[in-house]
Amino acid sequence: MSCVRTLLRRKSTATEDGLTATVRVDRDPRVLAARMRRGEIAVIDAVDLDRSAAALLVSAGAAAVVNASPTVSGRYPSLGATVLLDAGVELVDGVGPDATSRLRDGDQVTLLDGEVRSGDTVVASGTRQSTESVSAALTASEAGLSTQMEAFAASAAEYLRREHRLLLEPDALPALSIDLSGRDVIVVAPGPDHRTDLTRLRRYAKEYRPVLVAVDEAADTARELGYIPEVIVGDLTNVSDAAIRGATDIVVRLDGEAATAGLARVDRMGVSRTTVTTTADPADLALLLADDGDARVIVSAGADRTLVAMLDSGRTRAAADFVTRLRVGSRLVDANAAAAMFRPRISALAVTLMLLIALITVGVAVWLTPTGQDLVRDLSDSLPATVSDTIDQIRGTSPEEPTS
């Protein structure tokens, strides 16, 4: 089946005359990544493209990204441009908002020296970014961090006001059918490193058998790596049917009262589910569900939560993530830390076997010494004749029977 998909993918052609390929257009890179084919050109409108969205475009196989807005605006060090260039994806940005309306899905265009051409017509033009230009822009944008921190604090206060019930009231979250009390839980969200994090956690998972709570398409990654996602949280639009049917609990996040495509899909499948209406990100909702279930430890996989990475995800989302992590508290552990600190437990059976082997070893050693032989002889003399004869036979010292 994978071979068939590969044959159906449209290919791009890169020559000295530029990159020629089909374009896919959507202002939102996350939405666009879900319907792209490998080798196509993504046309988006995203100021300060974040790392997570850029990673989705890379995974979708984008040959190039044309951004109507600056990919690094200078407000703070956004990381999306670096992700694209490191993956060998050509990046042209600042082409202007008209590009998303002048270009249509399925158009065949050529990208050359920052220009988007349809035949001999230049449809849009911008700046072709390089590793050097992006590095310089990131260095200059570090000056904007203090301003962003002030805005971040305001966003956090607004999030607390808006989602105070979800964060503070115990009955705001649905009860899961699976019991998390006292158990280890891994919460994996789709991100640039979520596959790597799950791979690092394999030994830990084998030893402690944690419950896996997966956010959206991370459920399929987990299944590929041998995990069983028992709880799936999110919009559920990009999760396979097999993952949904294999989960014990399905929690659909609704942003507002209107039903989503994911909810309608789950209902068509006839799968039992619960819903939560919130503006919180699905990854934050998953953490809150694990905390509400009184998990012993919550291991967060797929989330890079350095200061720059949090700001890179956008002020509103970063503030929500920050407040959520404060709410979950000390039971939350990063995947890298969990993998680094993991030490296999020694079971009671293993300890018993080790002691038994040690005792046998000491016994054999004593047996082979002259003193040990004397002790065995004295012991055999004090035992009944049948037992004494058996011990003598083992020692090889039983008296010879008289010959007739």
Secondary structure, 3 states (H helix, E strand, C coil): CHHHHHHHCCCCEEECCEEEEEEEECCCHHHHHCCCCCCCEEEECCCCCCHHHHHHHHHCCCCEEEECCCCCCCCCCCCHHHHHHHCCCEEEECCCCCHHHHCCCCCEEEEECCEEEECCEEEEECEECCHHHHHHHHHHHHHHHHHHHHHHHHHHHHHHHHCHHHHHCHHHCCCCCCCCCCCEEEEECCCCCHHHHHHHCHHHHHHHCCEEEEECCHHHHHHHCCCCEEEEEECCCCCCHHHHHHCCEEEEEECCCCCCHHHHHHHHHCCCCEEEECCCCHHHHHHHHHHHCCCCEEEEECCCCCHHHHHHCCHHHHHHHHHHHHHHHHHEEEHHHHHHHCCCCCCHHHHHHHHHHHHHHHHHHHHCCHHHHHHHHHHHHCCCHHHHHHHHHHHCCCCCCCCC
